[in-house]
Amino acid sequence: MTPMVTSKVTSQTATEPALVQPNAENHYDVTAADLPLSCPMPGMHLWNSHPKVYLAIEETGRAKCPYCGATYALTRTR
């Protein structure tokens, strides 16, 4: 008989930011604070997403994820 594996789900505390669904949108505007840019981005649920990939956005200001097709635009602050 194989042992039953269970996992405990914990709720977020009031101090933690809410996680967003990865790849829920097709386009994301990002700032220099988001660099280095990865898809999925920090703050997204990762359990049902693709592997993390880093995207080069600094040179052109635009990037596209090869896994999910999400596009990113770098918003330059003045």
MOPAC internal coordinates of N, CA, C and O (Angstrom, degrees):
PM7 1SCF
backbone

  N    0.0000 0     0.00 0     0.00 0    0    0    0
  C    1.4336 1     0.00 0     0.00 0    1    0    0
  C    1.5295 1   108.40 1     0.00 0    2    1    0
  O    1.2310 1   120.30 1   -50.10 1    3    2    1
  N    1.3387 1   117.02 1   129.90 1    3    2    1
  C    1.4520 1   120.61 1   179.23 1    5    3    2
  C    1.5172 1   110.47 1   -83.88 1    6    5    3
  O    1.2310 1   120.55 1   -37.68 1    7    6    5
  N    1.3205 1   116.54 1   142.32 1    7    6    5
  C    1.4620 1   119.14 1   179.87 1    9    7    6
  C    1.5256 1   111.05 1   -69.37 1   10    9    7
  O    1.2310 1   121.05 1   -32.47 1   11   10    9
  N    1.3099 1   115.60 1   147.53 1   11   10    9
  C    1.4597 1   121.20 1   178.72 1   13   11   10
  C    1.5246 1   108.64 1   -84.09 1   14   13   11
  O    1.2310 1   120.73 1   -49.65 1   15   14   13
  N    1.3261 1   116.21 1   130.35 1   15   14   13
  C    1.4530 1   121.25 1   179.45 1   17   15   14
  C    1.5175 1   107.87 1  -103.66 1   18   17   15
  O    1.2310 1   121.23 1   -51.43 1   19   18   17
  N    1.3050 1   115.26 1   128.57 1   19   18   17
  C    1.4605 1   119.40 1   177.68 1   21   19   18
  C    1.5170 1   108.45 1  -124.66 1   22   21   19
  O    1.2310 1   120.95 1   -25.91 1   23   22   21
  N    1.2863 1   115.79 1   154.09 1   23   22   21
  C    1.4612 1   119.23 1   176.02 1   25   23   22
  C    1.5105 1   108.72 1  -126.17 1   26   25   23
  O    1.2310 1   121.31 1   -30.97 1   27   26   25
  N    1.2979 1   115.09 1   149.03 1   27   26   25
  C    1.4504 1   121.07 1  -178.67 1   29   27   26
  C    1.5308 1   108.80 1   -98.82 1   30   29   27
  O    1.2310 1   120.55 1   -51.27 1   31   30   29
  N    1.3125 1   116.55 1   128.73 1   31   30   29
  C    1.4562 1   121.64 1   177.02 1   33   31   30
  C    1.5116 1   107.90 1   -98.96 1   34   33   31
  O    1.2310 1   121.07 1   -54.46 1   35   34   33
  N    1.3240 1   115.56 1   125.54 1   35   34   33
  C    1.4598 1   119.48 1   179.86 1   37   35   34
  C    1.5146 1   109.31 1  -107.00 1   38   37   35
  O    1.2310 1   120.91 1   -31.15 1   39   38   37
  N    1.3052 1   115.86 1   148.85 1   39   38   37
  C    1.4589 1   120.10 1   178.35 1   41   39   38
  C    1.5193 1   109.23 1   -87.39 1   42   41   39
  O    1.2310 1   120.94 1   -23.60 1   43   42   41
  N    1.3379 1   115.81 1   156.40 1   43   42   41
  C    1.4439 1   120.39 1   179.04 1   45   43   42
  C    1.5194 1   110.60 1   -74.97 1   46   45   43
  O    1.2310 1   121.54 1   -30.76 1   47   46   45
  N    1.3066 1   114.66 1   149.24 1   47   46   45
  C    1.4535 1   118.72 1   176.10 1   49   47   46
  C    1.5204 1   108.91 1   -85.83 1   50   49   47
  O    1.2310 1   120.70 1   -12.44 1   51   50   49
  N    1.3000 1   116.27 1   167.56 1   51   50   49
  C    1.4626 1   121.20 1  -177.97 1   53   51   50
  C    1.5214 1   111.81 1   -65.93 1   54   53   51
  O    1.2310 1   119.74 1   157.99 1   55   54   53
  N    1.3299 1   118.11 1   -22.01 1   55   54   53
  C    1.4596 1   120.01 1  -178.06 1   57   55   54
  C    1.5161 1   112.97 1   -86.19 1   58   57   55
  O    1.2310 1   119.44 1   163.56 1   59   58   57
  N    1.3100 1   118.68 1   -16.44 1   59   58   57
  C    1.4565 1   121.79 1  -179.68 1   61   59   58
  C    1.5248 1   109.96 1   -85.47 1   62   61   59
  O    1.2310 1   120.05 1   -42.40 1   63   62   61
  N    1.3434 1   117.50 1   137.60 1   63   62   61
  C    1.4645 1   118.88 1   176.86 1   65   63   62
  C    1.5245 1   110.17 1   -70.34 1   66   65   63
  O    1.2310 1   120.73 1   -29.43 1   67   66   65
  N    1.3000 1   116.20 1   150.57 1   67   66   65
  C    1.4596 1   120.72 1   179.06 1   69   67   66
  C    1.5228 1   109.33 1   -69.46 1   70   69   67
  O    1.2310 1   120.45 1   -42.88 1   71   70   69
  N    1.3252 1   116.74 1   137.12 1   71   70   69
  C    1.4510 1   121.34 1   177.08 1   73   71   70
  C    1.5255 1   108.97 1   -79.36 1   74   73   71
  O    1.2310 1   120.85 1   -33.81 1   75   74   73
  N    1.3218 1   115.98 1   146.19 1   75   74   73
  C    1.4586 1   120.43 1   178.12 1   77   75   74
  C    1.5194 1   109.17 1  -105.97 1   78   77   75
  O    1.2310 1   121.04 1   -23.59 1   79   78   77
  N    1.3004 1   115.61 1   156.41 1   79   78   77
  C    1.4593 1   121.58 1   178.70 1   81   79   78
  C    1.5239 1   108.99 1   -70.82 1   82   81   79
  O    1.2310 1   119.28 1   -55.36 1   83   82   81
  N    1.3448 1   118.98 1   124.64 1   83   82   81
  C    1.4497 1   119.14 1  -179.42 1   85   83   82
  C    1.5187 1   111.06 1   -68.92 1   86   85   83
  O    1.2310 1   121.24 1   -32.39 1   87   86   85
  N    1.2988 1   115.23 1   147.61 1   87   86   85
  C    1.4572 1   122.19 1   175.87 1   89   87   86
  C    1.5176 1   112.80 1    58.75 1   90   89   87
  O    1.2310 1   120.05 1  -156.79 1   91   90   89
  N    1.3422 1   117.51 1    23.21 1   91   90   89
  C    1.4557 1   121.03 1   178.97 1   93   91   90
  C    1.5244 1   110.02 1   -74.42 1   94   93   91
  O    1.2310 1   120.70 1   153.37 1   95   94   93
  N    1.3064 1   116.26 1   -26.63 1   95   94   93
  C    1.4546 1   121.50 1   176.48 1   97   95   94
  C    1.5213 1   107.40 1  -110.95 1   98   97   95
  O    1.2310 1   120.84 1   -16.51 1   99   98   97
  N    1.3255 1   116.00 1   163.49 1   99   98   97
  C    1.4544 1   119.50 1   177.17 1  101   99   98
  C    1.5173 1   111.81 1   -96.67 1  102  101   99
  O    1.2310 1   120.05 1   164.20 1  103  102  101
  N    1.3421 1   117.50 1   -15.80 1  103  102  101
  C    1.4549 1   120.79 1  -177.62 1  105  103  102
  C    1.5276 1   109.88 1  -136.65 1  106  105  103
  O    1.2310 1   121.01 1   -41.30 1  107  106  105
  N    1.3280 1   115.68 1   138.70 1  107  106  105
  C    1.4516 1   121.89 1   178.91 1  109  107  106
  C    1.5226 1   108.97 1  -131.67 1  110  109  107
  O    1.2310 1   120.06 1   -47.63 1  111  110  109
  N    1.3201 1   117.48 1   132.37 1  111  110  109
  C    1.4541 1   122.47 1   171.30 1  113  111  110
  C    1.5191 1   107.16 1   -93.55 1  114  113  111
  O    1.2310 1   120.49 1   -50.71 1  115  114  113
  N    1.3256 1   116.67 1   129.29 1  115  114  113
  C    1.4629 1   121.36 1  -177.62 1  117  115  114
  C    1.5221 1   109.47 1  -125.46 1  118  117  115
  O    1.2310 1   120.77 1   -18.48 1  119  118  117
  N    1.3224 1   116.13 1   161.52 1  119  118  117
  C    1.4623 1   121.96 1   178.62 1  121  119  118
  C    1.5247 1   109.11 1  -120.11 1  122  121  119
  O    1.2310 1   120.74 1    -3.60 1  123  122  121
  N    1.3162 1   116.19 1   176.40 1  123  122  121
  C    1.4625 1   121.23 1   178.46 1  125  123  122
  C    1.5258 1   111.42 1   -59.05 1  126  125  123
  O    1.2310 1   120.11 1   153.53 1  127  126  125
  N    1.3160 1   117.39 1   -26.47 1  127  126  125
  C    1.4706 1   121.06 1   178.46 1  129  127  126
  C    1.5252 1   111.67 1   -66.16 1  130  129  127
  O    1.2310 1   119.91 1   159.96 1  131  130  129
  N    1.3387 1   117.77 1   -20.04 1  131  130  129
  C    1.4701 1   122.36 1  -179.46 1  133  131  130
  C    1.5248 1   112.53 1   -88.09 1  134  133  131
  O    1.2310 1   120.02 1   177.46 1  135  134  133
  N    1.3276 1   117.56 1    -2.54 1  135  134  133
  C    1.4679 1   120.74 1  -177.46 1  137  135  134
  C    1.5171 1   110.60 1   -85.23 1  138  137  135
  O    1.2310 1   118.52 1   -34.10 1  139  138  137
  N    1.3094 1   120.42 1   145.90 1  139  138  137
  C    1.4556 1   125.66 1    -2.78 1  141  139  138
  C    1.5315 1   110.66 1   -68.57 1  142  141  139
  O    1.2310 1   120.96 1   -38.41 1  143  142  141
  N    1.3198 1   115.76 1   141.59 1  143  142  141
  C    1.4571 1   122.14 1  -175.00 1  145  143  142
  C    1.5171 1   110.82 1   -83.56 1  146  145  143
  O    1.2310 1   121.12 1   -48.08 1  147  146  145
  N    1.3282 1   115.46 1   131.92 1  147  146  145
  C    1.4604 1   120.34 1   175.61 1  149  147  146
  C    1.5237 1   108.77 1  -133.72 1  150  149  147
  O    1.2310 1   121.12 1   -26.21 1  151  150  149
  N    1.2962 1   115.47 1   153.79 1  151  150  149
  C    1.4633 1   122.04 1   174.04 1  153  151  150
  C    1.5185 1   106.92 1  -124.28 1  154  153  151
  O    1.2310 1   119.48 1   -54.87 1  155  154  153
  N    1.3146 1   118.59 1   125.13 1  155  154  153
  C    1.4517 1   128.15 1    -5.59 1  157  155  154
  C    1.5183 1   110.82 1   -67.29 1  158  157  155
  O    1.2310 1   121.54 1   -25.51 1  159  158  157
  N    1.3233 1   114.65 1   154.49 1  159  158  157
  C    1.4615 1   121.32 1  -178.42 1  161  159  158
  C    1.5267 1   110.07 1   -80.93 1  162  161  159
  O    1.2310 1   120.38 1   -21.78 1  163  162  161
  N    1.3523 1   116.89 1   158.22 1  163  162  161
  C    1.4643 1   118.93 1   174.04 1  165  163  162
  C    1.5277 1   109.32 1   -57.24 1  166  165  163
  O    1.2310 1   120.27 1   -35.23 1  167  166  165
  N    1.2953 1   117.10 1   144.77 1  167  166  165
  C    1.4581 1   120.73 1  -178.49 1  169  167  166
  C    1.5201 1   112.77 1    93.02 1  170  169  167
  O    1.2310 1   120.31 1  -176.90 1  171  170  169
  N    1.3267 1   117.00 1     3.10 1  171  170  169
  C    1.4678 1   120.74 1   176.75 1  173  171  170
  C    1.5251 1   108.95 1  -108.10 1  174  173  171
  O    1.2310 1   121.14 1   -31.78 1  175  174  173
  N    1.3242 1   115.42 1   148.22 1  175  174  173
  C    1.4594 1   119.35 1   173.08 1  177  175  174
  C    1.5279 1   107.88 1   -61.73 1  178  177  175
  O    1.2310 1   120.12 1   -42.47 1  179  178  177
  N    1.3042 1   117.38 1   137.53 1  179  178  177
  C    1.4603 1   119.85 1  -178.21 1  181  179  178
  C    1.5196 1   113.87 1  -110.14 1  182  181  179
  O    1.2310 1   119.65 1   168.01 1  183  182  181
  N    1.2981 1   118.28 1   -11.99 1  183  182  181
  C    1.4569 1   119.86 1  -172.21 1  185  183  182
  C    1.5210 1   112.69 1   -66.36 1  186  185  183
  O    1.2310 1   119.03 1   154.93 1  187  186  185
  N    1.3202 1   119.46 1   -25.07 1  187  186  185
  C    1.4667 1   119.66 1  -177.83 1  189  187  186
  C    1.5240 1   111.39 1  -120.88 1  190  189  187
  O    1.2310 1   120.40 1  -152.05 1  191  190  189
  N    1.3226 1   116.85 1    27.95 1  191  190  189
  C    1.4542 1   120.91 1  -178.20 1  193  191  190
  C    1.5227 1   109.84 1  -115.19 1  194  193  191
  O    1.2310 1   121.12 1     0.94 1  195  194  193
  N    1.3168 1   115.46 1  -179.06 1  195  194  193
  C    1.4564 1   121.16 1   178.10 1  197  195  194
  C    1.5260 1   109.90 1   -83.77 1  198  197  195
  O    1.2310 1   120.04 1    -8.42 1  199  198  197
  N    1.3320 1   117.54 1   171.58 1  199  198  197
  C    1.4680 1   119.49 1   177.61 1  201  199  198
  C    1.5271 1   111.07 1   -61.14 1  202  201  199
  O    1.2310 1   120.65 1   -29.13 1  203  202  201
  N    1.3158 1   116.36 1   150.87 1  203  202  201
  C    1.4650 1   121.12 1   179.42 1  205  203  202
  C    1.5219 1   109.59 1   -66.84 1  206  205  203
  O    1.2310 1   121.12 1   -46.49 1  207  206  205
  N    1.3368 1   115.46 1   133.51 1  207  206  205
  C    1.4540 1   122.07 1   177.03 1  209  207  206
  C    1.5255 1   107.62 1  -132.56 1  210  209  207
  O    1.2310 1   120.78 1   -43.32 1  211  210  209
  N    1.3221 1   116.11 1   136.68 1  211  210  209
  C    1.4632 1   120.49 1   177.78 1  213  211  210
  C    1.5140 1   108.87 1   -89.67 1  214  213  211
  O    1.2310 1   120.85 1   -42.07 1  215  214  213
  N    1.3409 1   115.97 1   137.93 1  215  214  213
  C    1.4606 1   122.22 1  -175.23 1  217  215  214
  C    1.5248 1   110.05 1  -115.93 1  218  217  215
  O    1.2310 1   120.75 1   -47.97 1  219  218  217
  N    1.3330 1   116.18 1   132.03 1  219  218  217
  C    1.4685 1   122.08 1   177.40 1  221  219  218
  C    1.5236 1   108.21 1   -83.49 1  222  221  219
  O    1.2310 1   120.60 1   -70.70 1  223  222  221
  N    1.3211 1   116.46 1   109.30 1  223  222  221
  C    1.4590 1   121.32 1  -177.14 1  225  223  222
  C    1.5285 1   111.72 1  -120.81 1  226  225  223
  O    1.2310 1   120.20 1   164.64 1  227  226  225
  N    1.3164 1   117.22 1   -15.36 1  227  226  225
  C    1.4621 1   121.49 1  -172.58 1  229  227  226
  C    1.5273 1   113.07 1   -60.38 1  230  229  227
  O    1.2310 1   119.43 1   138.73 1  231  230  229
  N    1.3046 1   118.70 1   -41.27 1  231  230  229
  C    1.4594 1   121.27 1  -173.25 1  233  231  230
  C    1.5303 1   113.66 1   -72.90 1  234  233  231
  O    1.2310 1   120.13 1   134.50 1  235  234  233
  N    1.3230 1   117.36 1   -45.50 1  235  234  233
  C    1.4657 1   120.98 1  -174.88 1  237  235  234
  C    1.5197 1   113.50 1  -101.99 1  238  237  235
  O    1.2310 1   120.39 1   160.04 1  239  238  237
  N    1.3421 1   116.86 1   -19.96 1  239  238  237
  C    1.4554 1   120.21 1  -177.10 1  241  239  238
  C    1.5192 1   113.22 1    84.50 1  242  241  239
  O    1.2310 1   120.52 1  -177.48 1  243  242  241
  N    1.3299 1   116.61 1     2.52 1  243  242  241
  C    1.4693 1   121.09 1   179.37 1  245  243  242
  C    1.5274 1   109.28 1  -138.77 1  246  245  243
  O    1.2310 1   120.85 1   -31.62 1  247  246  245
  N    1.3281 1   115.99 1   148.38 1  247  246  245
  C    1.4635 1   120.99 1   176.58 1  249  247  246
  C    1.5231 1   108.68 1  -152.33 1  250  249  247
  O    1.2310 1   121.25 1   -25.11 1  251  250  249
  N    1.3351 1   115.22 1   154.89 1  251  250  249
  C    1.4624 1   121.25 1   177.88 1  253  251  250
  C    1.5196 1   108.26 1  -132.82 1  254  253  251
  O    1.2310 1   121.00 1   -48.31 1  255  254  253
  N    1.3319 1   115.69 1   131.69 1  255  254  253
  C    1.4616 1   120.68 1   179.71 1  257  255  254
  C    1.5326 1   109.80 1   -72.08 1  258  257  255
  O    1.2310 1   120.22 1   -51.86 1  259  258  257
  N    1.3329 1   117.18 1   128.14 1  259  258  257
  C    1.4628 1   119.08 1   179.59 1  261  259  258
  C    1.5301 1   113.43 1   -71.93 1  262  261  259
  O    1.2310 1   119.95 1   162.70 1  263  262  261
  N    1.3296 1   117.71 1   -17.30 1  263  262  261
  C    1.4596 1   120.55 1   179.94 1  265  263  262
  C    1.5207 1   112.71 1   -85.18 1  266  265  263
  O    1.2310 1   120.74 1   125.72 1  267  266  265
  N    1.3299 1   116.20 1   -54.28 1  267  266  265
  C    1.4706 1   119.39 1  -171.42 1  269  267  266
  C    1.5234 1   113.81 1  -109.06 1  270  269  267
  O    1.2310 1   120.16 1   169.43 1  271  270  269
  N    1.3305 1   117.31 1   -10.57 1  271  270  269
  C    1.4566 1   120.19 1   178.45 1  273  271  270
  C    1.5170 1   114.30 1    82.99 1  274  273  271
  O    1.2310 1   119.56 1  -176.05 1  275  274  273
  N    1.3276 1   118.44 1     3.95 1  275  274  273
  C    1.4626 1   120.83 1   178.20 1  277  275  274
  C    1.5206 1   109.05 1   -62.75 1  278  277  275
  O    1.2310 1   120.80 1   -40.97 1  279  278  277
  N    1.3251 1   116.08 1   139.03 1  279  278  277
  C    1.4505 1   120.14 1   178.19 1  281  279  278
  C    1.5216 1   109.46 1  -105.88 1  282  281  279
  O    1.2310 1   121.24 1   -31.65 1  283  282  281
  N    1.3114 1   115.23 1   148.35 1  283  282  281
  C    1.4535 1   122.67 1  -178.46 1  285  283  282
  C    1.5208 1   108.71 1  -128.50 1  286  285  283
  O    1.2310 1   120.41 1   -40.79 1  287  286  285
  N    1.3300 1   116.82 1   139.21 1  287  286  285
  C    1.4574 1   122.67 1   175.35 1  289  287  286
  C    1.5187 1   108.60 1  -124.86 1  290  289  287
  O    1.2310 1   121.09 1   -50.16 1  291  290  289
  N    1.3209 1   115.52 1   129.84 1  291  290  289
  C    1.4571 1   121.17 1   179.91 1  293  291  290
  C    1.5145 1   109.19 1   -84.43 1  294  293  291
  O    1.2310 1   120.72 1   -60.87 1  295  294  293
  N    1.3128 1   116.23 1   119.13 1  295  294  293
  C    1.4569 1   122.76 1   178.61 1  297  295  294
  C    1.5224 1   107.02 1   -92.79 1  298  297  295
  O    1.2310 1   120.87 1   -63.15 1  299  298  297
  N    1.2845 1   115.93 1   116.85 1  299  298  297
  C    1.4762 1   120.64 1  -178.72 1  301  299  298
  C    1.5288 1   108.46 1   -86.87 1  302  301  299
  O    1.2310 1   120.92 1   -50.01 1  303  302  301
  N    1.3149 1   115.84 1   129.99 1  303  302  301
  C    1.4592 1   120.21 1   177.63 1  305  303  302
  C    1.5162 1   108.91 1   -91.67 1  306  305  303
  O    1.2310 1   120.82 1   -29.26 1  307  306  305
  N    1.3264 1   116.03 1   150.74 1  307  306  305
  C    1.4649 1   120.42 1  -177.93 1  309  307  306
  C    1.4929 1   110.46 1  -100.66 1  310  309  307
  O    1.2310 1   120.10 1   180.00 1  311  310  309

